């Protein structure tokens, strides 16, 4: 058991730290967000020190909360200027107590997570800081992870988060789910954050593992909080849930037993999670209510085409290309353009796909390894072996996860 405690604490950090911070911030007030983060971190360190000797408690998350809350009380007592806050904090009727049932404990924390997500998406917080702030406070990401997710430097991201926290501490942002009008204004930001979390789990930016299933599960859990609340269960939210479930269903087949990347066409579709596909298709139906069309709607429709195809040859690529045409018309970006080039190649041949890739502004994707990697795949299919090897080599200079690196090296080896 002691050997597994660091892994357990790391798991709790990923799944509980943000929930505990969210609850403490609601109790302490947003002015004390740094204190909430610090005491939760202290509680996790205490767990590492004490659990090997005392044993793991029956309710580890509740234990962490009590330790964090007691640390917060100690800090407030030591500072004369915070005595008033201490009285409010200790008398807070929303605070979890020792005799809480596990079910109510989870429900209360989930509600606080939802409140914190919307607080982090408040209009007074700069657009470029809302998602990073949420990933930091709610999802337990460190600055380096967030910087990688946004393709920027740690220094830039740290400054962005500090400014966002300063705005949160100003005191005019309530830790609450807002009214209907404000929900409409903030929901897109909230969903973007959840999708960023999902993407980091589905295709990690660096490290030994391509897939981080814990982050995928957390993103789907947060999405579930949105779609199961009447106030926030909007079509766009259902579209995101559909997209995450349909992509997440493929995770068991996305890497092999040795952790190597398996392309979509080579995956064993019997390993795909059928219940997730069924649920994803159901959310796609719910997303069709009203006249709203978000990028998540179109992406989910593309994912559905793959999910329902019994084999690669049965995939409806003309329909997928049509969906990408909609994406380019409504939600254009260099990444969408790159993905569309694959659909073009599948419908009209690799040479046409290469033409669309060559039309992409390469400077916009200068650090994106999938640009040369996709080009290499199409060159390989077109029989242009030497050009493909050069493109794979260019991709190898940019790739940062071990499974993807091994995949590209194997491609070069096969062609050589």
C-alpha positions as CSV (number, residue, x, y, z in Angstrom):
1,X,0.0,0.0,0.0
2,X,2.7,2.6,0.8
3,X,4.2,2.2,-2.6
4,X,0.9,3.1,-4.2
5,X,0.2,6.1,-2.1
6,X,2.0,8.6,-4.4
7,X,-0.1,7.4,-7.3
8,X,-3.2,7.7,-5.3
9,X,-2.4,11.2,-4.2
10,X,-1.6,12.2,-7.8
11,X,-4.9,10.8,-8.9
12,X,-6.7,12.8,-6.1
13,X,-4.8,15.9,-7.2
14,X,-6.1,15.5,-10.7
15,X,-9.7,14.7,-9.7
16,X,-10.2,16.4,-6.4
17,X,-7.9,19.4,-6.0
18,X,-9.9,21.7,-8.3
19,X,-13.2,20.6,-6.6
20,X,-11.8,21.4,-3.2
21,X,-10.3,24.7,-4.3
22,X,-13.7,25.7,-5.9
23,X,-15.5,25.0,-2.6
24,X,-13.0,26.8,-0.5
25,X,-13.1,29.8,-2.7
26,X,-16.8,30.0,-2.5
27,X,-16.5,29.8,1.3
28,X,-13.5,32.1,1.6
29,X,-14.4,34.5,-1.2
30,X,-12.6,35.0,-4.5
31,X,-10.2,37.5,-2.8
32,X,-8.6,34.4,-1.1
33,X,-8.2,32.2,-4.1
34,X,-4.4,31.9,-3.5
35,X,-5.0,30.8,0.1
36,X,-7.5,28.1,-1.2
37,X,-4.9,26.8,-3.6
38,X,-2.1,26.8,-1.0
39,X,-4.1,24.9,1.7
40,X,-5.2,22.2,-0.8
41,X,-1.6,21.8,-1.8
42,X,-0.6,21.5,1.8
43,X,-3.3,18.9,2.4
44,X,-2.0,16.8,-0.5
45,X,1.6,17.0,0.9
46,X,0.2,16.0,4.3
47,X,-1.4,12.9,2.7
48,X,1.9,11.9,1.2
49,X,3.6,12.2,4.7
50,X,0.9,10.6,6.9
51,X,-1.0,8.0,4.9
52,X,2.0,5.6,4.6
53,X,2.0,5.4,8.4
54,X,-1.7,6.0,9.3
55,X,-3.2,4.3,6.4
56,X,-5.5,5.7,3.6
57,X,-8.7,7.0,5.1
58,X,-12.1,5.5,4.0
59,X,-13.0,8.8,2.3
60,X,-9.7,10.3,1.0
61,X,-11.2,13.4,-0.6
62,X,-13.2,14.2,2.6
63,X,-9.9,13.9,4.6
64,X,-8.2,16.2,2.2
65,X,-11.0,18.8,2.6
66,X,-10.9,18.7,6.4
67,X,-7.1,19.2,6.4
68,X,-7.3,22.0,3.9
69,X,-10.1,23.7,5.8
70,X,-8.2,23.5,9.1
71,X,-5.1,24.9,7.4
72,X,-7.2,27.8,6.1
73,X,-8.5,28.4,9.6
74,X,-5.0,28.5,11.0
75,X,-3.9,31.1,8.4
76,X,-6.9,33.3,9.1
77,X,-6.3,33.1,12.9
78,X,-2.7,34.2,12.5
79,X,-3.6,37.4,10.6
80,X,-5.4,40.0,12.6
81,X,-6.8,41.7,9.5
82,X,-8.5,38.4,8.5
83,X,-10.4,37.8,11.8
84,X,-13.7,39.0,10.3
85,X,-13.2,36.6,7.4
86,X,-12.5,33.8,9.9
87,X,-15.9,34.4,11.6
88,X,-17.7,34.2,8.3
89,X,-15.7,31.2,7.1
90,X,-16.3,29.2,10.3
91,X,-20.1,30.0,10.3
92,X,-20.5,29.2,6.6
93,X,-23.6,27.1,6.2
94,X,-22.4,25.8,2.8
95,X,-19.2,24.3,4.4
96,X,-19.0,20.5,4.3
97,X,-19.1,18.9,7.7
98,X,-17.5,15.7,9.1
99,X,-20.8,13.8,9.0
100,X,-21.6,14.6,5.3
101,X,-22.5,11.5,3.3
102,X,-20.2,10.7,0.4
103,X,-23.0,11.3,-2.1
104,X,-23.8,14.7,-0.8
105,X,-20.1,15.5,-0.5
106,X,-19.7,14.8,-4.3
107,X,-22.9,16.7,-5.2
108,X,-21.8,19.8,-3.3
109,X,-18.3,19.8,-4.8
110,X,-19.7,19.3,-8.3
111,X,-22.0,22.3,-7.8
112,X,-19.0,24.4,-6.6
113,X,-17.0,23.3,-9.6
114,X,-19.7,24.5,-11.9
115,X,-19.9,27.8,-10.1
116,X,-16.1,28.2,-10.3
117,X,-16.1,27.5,-14.1
118,X,-18.6,30.2,-14.7
119,X,-16.7,32.6,-12.4
120,X,-13.5,32.0,-14.4
121,X,-15.4,32.9,-17.6
122,X,-16.7,36.2,-16.3
123,X,-16.7,39.0,-18.9
124,X,-14.3,41.1,-16.8
125,X,-11.6,38.5,-17.1
126,X,-9.7,38.8,-20.4
127,X,-10.6,36.4,-23.1
128,X,-7.2,34.9,-23.4
129,X,-7.1,34.2,-19.6
130,X,-10.4,32.5,-19.0
131,X,-9.5,29.0,-20.2
132,X,-6.0,29.1,-18.5
133,X,-7.5,30.3,-15.2
134,X,-10.1,27.5,-15.3
135,X,-7.5,24.9,-16.1
136,X,-5.4,26.1,-13.2
137,X,-8.1,26.4,-10.5
138,X,-10.6,23.8,-11.5
139,X,-8.6,21.2,-13.3
140,X,-5.3,21.2,-11.4
141,X,-3.1,21.9,-14.4
142,X,0.3,23.5,-13.7
143,X,1.5,26.5,-15.7
144,X,3.8,24.4,-17.9
145,X,1.0,22.1,-19.0
146,X,-1.3,25.0,-19.7
147,X,1.5,26.8,-21.7
148,X,1.9,23.7,-23.9
149,X,-1.8,23.4,-24.5
150,X,-1.9,27.0,-25.7
151,X,1.4,26.7,-27.6
152,X,3.0,29.6,-25.7
153,X,5.8,30.1,-23.2
154,X,5.5,29.4,-19.4
155,X,6.4,33.0,-18.7
156,X,3.7,34.4,-20.9
157,X,1.1,31.9,-19.4
158,X,2.2,32.6,-15.8
159,X,1.7,36.4,-16.4
160,X,-1.7,35.8,-18.0
161,X,-2.9,33.7,-15.0
162,X,-1.6,36.2,-12.5
163,X,-3.5,39.0,-14.2
164,X,-6.7,36.8,-14.3
165,X,-6.3,36.0,-10.6
166,X,-5.9,39.6,-9.8
167,X,-9.2,40.3,-11.5
168,X,-10.9,37.5,-9.7
169,X,-9.6,38.8,-6.4
170,X,-11.0,42.2,-7.0
171,X,-14.2,41.1,-5.4
172,X,-17.0,41.8,-7.9
173,X,-17.1,38.3,-9.4
174,X,-19.5,36.0,-7.6
175,X,-18.8,32.3,-7.4
176,X,-22.2,31.3,-8.7
177,X,-23.9,30.0,-11.8
178,X,-25.3,33.2,-13.4
179,X,-28.7,33.9,-14.7
180,X,-30.0,32.9,-18.1
181,X,-28.6,35.9,-20.0
182,X,-25.2,35.7,-18.4
183,X,-25.1,31.9,-19.1
184,X,-25.6,32.7,-22.8
185,X,-22.7,35.1,-22.7
186,X,-20.3,32.7,-20.9
187,X,-21.3,29.2,-21.9
188,X,-19.1,29.2,-25.0
189,X,-16.0,30.0,-22.9
190,X,-16.9,27.3,-20.4
191,X,-17.3,24.7,-23.2
192,X,-14.0,25.8,-24.8
193,X,-12.2,25.1,-21.5
194,X,-13.8,21.7,-21.2
195,X,-12.8,20.8,-24.7
196,X,-9.2,22.0,-24.1
197,X,-9.1,19.6,-21.1
198,X,-10.4,16.8,-23.3
199,X,-7.9,17.4,-26.0
200,X,-5.0,17.4,-23.6
201,X,-6.1,14.0,-22.5
202,X,-7.0,12.6,-25.9
203,X,-3.7,13.8,-27.5
204,X,-1.2,14.8,-24.8
205,X,1.2,17.5,-26.0
206,X,4.3,15.7,-24.6
207,X,5.5,12.8,-22.5
208,X,5.6,9.1,-22.7
209,X,1.9,8.6,-23.0
210,X,-0.2,9.8,-26.0
211,X,-3.4,9.4,-24.1
212,X,-4.2,10.6,-20.6
213,X,-7.5,8.9,-19.8
214,X,-7.9,10.6,-16.5
215,X,-8.1,14.0,-18.2
216,X,-10.6,12.6,-20.8
217,X,-12.7,11.3,-18.0
218,X,-12.6,14.6,-16.1
219,X,-13.6,16.6,-19.2
220,X,-16.5,14.3,-19.8
221,X,-17.5,14.6,-16.2
222,X,-17.4,18.4,-16.3
223,X,-19.4,18.2,-19.6
224,X,-22.0,16.0,-17.8
225,X,-22.3,18.7,-15.1
226,X,-23.3,21.1,-17.8
227,X,-25.8,19.0,-19.7
228,X,-27.5,17.6,-16.6
229,X,-28.4,21.1,-15.2
230,X,-31.5,22.6,-16.8
231,X,-30.0,26.1,-16.8
232,X,-27.0,25.1,-18.8
233,X,-28.2,22.1,-20.9
234,X,-28.0,24.1,-24.2
235,X,-27.7,22.5,-27.7
236,X,-24.0,23.5,-27.9
237,X,-23.3,21.7,-24.6
238,X,-24.9,18.5,-25.9
239,X,-22.9,18.9,-29.1
240,X,-19.6,19.0,-27.1
241,X,-20.7,16.0,-25.0
242,X,-21.4,14.1,-28.3
243,X,-18.0,15.0,-29.7
244,X,-16.1,14.0,-26.5
245,X,-18.0,10.7,-26.1
246,X,-17.6,9.7,-29.8
247,X,-13.9,10.5,-29.8
248,X,-13.4,9.0,-26.3
249,X,-15.0,5.7,-27.5
250,X,-12.0,5.1,-29.7
251,X,-9.4,5.5,-26.9
252,X,-9.1,1.7,-26.2
253,X,-7.9,1.2,-29.8
254,X,-5.9,4.3,-30.2
255,X,-2.7,2.9,-28.8
256,X,-1.6,-0.8,-28.8
257,X,-0.4,-2.8,-25.8
258,X,3.0,-1.3,-26.0
259,X,1.8,2.2,-26.1
260,X,2.3,2.8,-29.9
261,X,0.0,5.0,-31.9
262,X,-2.6,3.2,-34.0
263,X,-4.1,5.3,-36.9
264,X,-7.9,5.3,-37.3
265,X,-7.9,3.1,-40.3
266,X,-5.8,0.4,-38.5
267,X,-7.8,0.4,-35.3
268,X,-9.7,-2.7,-34.1
269,X,-13.2,-1.3,-34.1
270,X,-14.5,-4.0,-31.9
271,X,-12.4,-2.3,-29.1
272,X,-14.4,0.9,-29.5
273,X,-16.7,1.5,-26.6
274,X,-20.2,0.9,-27.9
275,X,-22.1,2.5,-24.9
276,X,-20.1,5.7,-25.4
277,X,-21.0,5.7,-29.1
278,X,-24.7,5.2,-28.3
279,X,-24.6,8.0,-25.7
280,X,-22.7,10.3,-28.1
281,X,-25.2,9.8,-30.8
282,X,-28.0,10.5,-28.3
283,X,-26.4,13.8,-27.3
284,X,-26.0,14.6,-31.0
285,X,-29.8,14.3,-31.4
286,X,-30.3,16.5,-28.4
287,X,-27.9,19.1,-29.9
288,X,-30.2,19.5,-32.9
289,X,-32.8,21.4,-30.8
290,X,-33.2,25.0,-32.1
291,X,-31.4,26.6,-34.9
292,X,-28.0,27.0,-33.3
293,X,-25.0,25.6,-35.2
294,X,-21.7,25.6,-33.3
295,X,-18.3,24.2,-34.3
296,X,-19.0,21.4,-31.9
297,X,-22.1,20.4,-33.8
298,X,-20.1,20.0,-37.1
299,X,-17.2,18.3,-35.4
300,X,-19.5,15.9,-33.6
301,X,-21.2,15.1,-36.9
302,X,-17.8,14.2,-38.4
303,X,-17.0,12.0,-35.4
304,X,-20.4,10.3,-35.9
305,X,-19.5,9.4,-39.5
306,X,-16.4,7.6,-38.2
307,X,-18.2,6.0,-35.2
308,X,-21.0,4.4,-37.2
309,X,-18.8,3.1,-40.0
310,X,-18.2,-0.7,-39.5
311,X,-15.0,-0.5,-41.5
312,X,-12.6,2.1,-42.9
313,X,-13.9,1.4,-46.4
314,X,-17.5,2.0,-45.3
315,X,-16.6,5.5,-44.0
316,X,-18.7,8.2,-45.7
317,X,-15.9,10.5,-46.8
318,X,-17.9,12.6,-49.2
319,X,-20.2,13.5,-46.3
320,X,-17.2,14.2,-44.0
321,X,-15.8,16.5,-46.7
322,X,-19.1,18.3,-46.9
323,X,-19.0,18.9,-43.1
324,X,-15.4,20.2,-43.4
325,X,-16.6,22.6,-46.1
326,X,-19.2,23.9,-43.6
327,X,-16.4,24.2,-41.0
328,X,-14.3,26.3,-43.4
329,X,-17.2,28.5,-44.3
330,X,-18.4,29.0,-40.7
331,X,-15.4,28.4,-38.4
332,X,-12.2,28.6,-40.6
333,X,-8.8,28.0,-39.2
334,X,-5.5,26.5,-40.4
335,X,-6.1,23.3,-38.4
336,X,-9.6,22.9,-40.0
337,X,-8.0,23.4,-43.4
338,X,-5.4,20.8,-42.6
339,X,-8.0,18.3,-41.5
340,X,-10.1,19.0,-44.6
341,X,-7.1,18.2,-46.7
342,X,-7.3,14.6,-45.4
343,X,-10.9,14.4,-46.4
344,X,-10.1,15.8,-49.9
345,X,-7.4,13.1,-50.3
346,X,-9.8,10.4,-49.3
347,X,-12.4,11.6,-51.8
348,X,-10.3,12.9,-54.7
349,X,-6.9,11.2,-54.2
350,X,-3.6,12.2,-52.4
351,X,-2.5,14.6,-55.0
352,X,-5.6,16.8,-54.5
353,X,-5.1,16.6,-50.8
354,X,-1.5,17.8,-51.2
355,X,-2.7,20.7,-53.2
356,X,-4.9,21.8,-50.3
357,X,-2.1,21.4,-47.8
358,X,0.2,23.5,-49.9
359,X,-2.4,26.3,-49.8
360,X,-2.2,26.4,-46.0
361,X,-0.4,29.3,-44.4
362,X,2.5,27.3,-43.0
363,X,3.6,30.2,-40.6
364,X,0.3,29.8,-38.7
365,X,1.2,26.1,-38.0
366,X,5.0,26.5,-37.7
367,X,5.3,24.4,-34.5
368,X,2.5,22.0,-35.4
369,X,4.0,18.6,-36.2
370,X,0.8,17.3,-37.8
371,X,1.3,19.7,-40.7
372,X,4.5,18.0,-42.0
373,X,3.2,14.6,-40.7
374,X,0.0,14.8,-42.7
375,X,1.8,16.0,-45.7
376,X,4.2,13.0,-45.3
377,X,1.3,10.5,-45.2
378,X,-0.2,11.9,-48.4
379,X,3.2,11.9,-50.1
380,X,3.6,8.2,-49.1
381,X,0.2,7.4,-50.5
382,X,1.1,9.2,-53.7
383,X,4.2,7.1,-54.1
384,X,6.6,10.0,-53.6
385,X,8.9,8.2,-51.2
386,X,11.8,10.6,-50.9
387,X,9.6,13.6,-50.4
388,X,7.7,11.6,-47.8
389,X,10.9,10.8,-45.9
390,X,11.9,14.5,-45.8
391,X,8.4,15.4,-44.6
392,X,8.5,12.8,-41.8
393,X,12.0,14.1,-40.8
394,X,10.5,17.6,-40.5
395,X,7.7,16.2,-38.4
396,X,10.2,14.4,-36.1
397,X,11.8,17.7,-35.3
398,X,8.5,19.0,-33.9
399,X,6.8,16.0,-32.3
400,X,7.0,15.8,-28.5
401,X,5.2,12.6,-27.4
402,X,7.1,9.3,-27.4
403,X,4.3,7.2,-29.1
404,X,4.0,9.7,-32.0
405,X,7.8,9.9,-32.3
406,X,8.0,6.1,-32.5
407,X,5.3,6.0,-35.1
408,X,7.0,8.6,-37.4
409,X,10.4,6.8,-37.0
410,X,8.7,3.5,-38.0
411,X,7.3,5.2,-41.1
412,X,10.7,6.5,-42.1
413,X,12.2,3.0,-41.4
414,X,9.6,1.3,-43.6
415,X,10.2,3.8,-46.4
416,X,13.9,3.5,-46.2
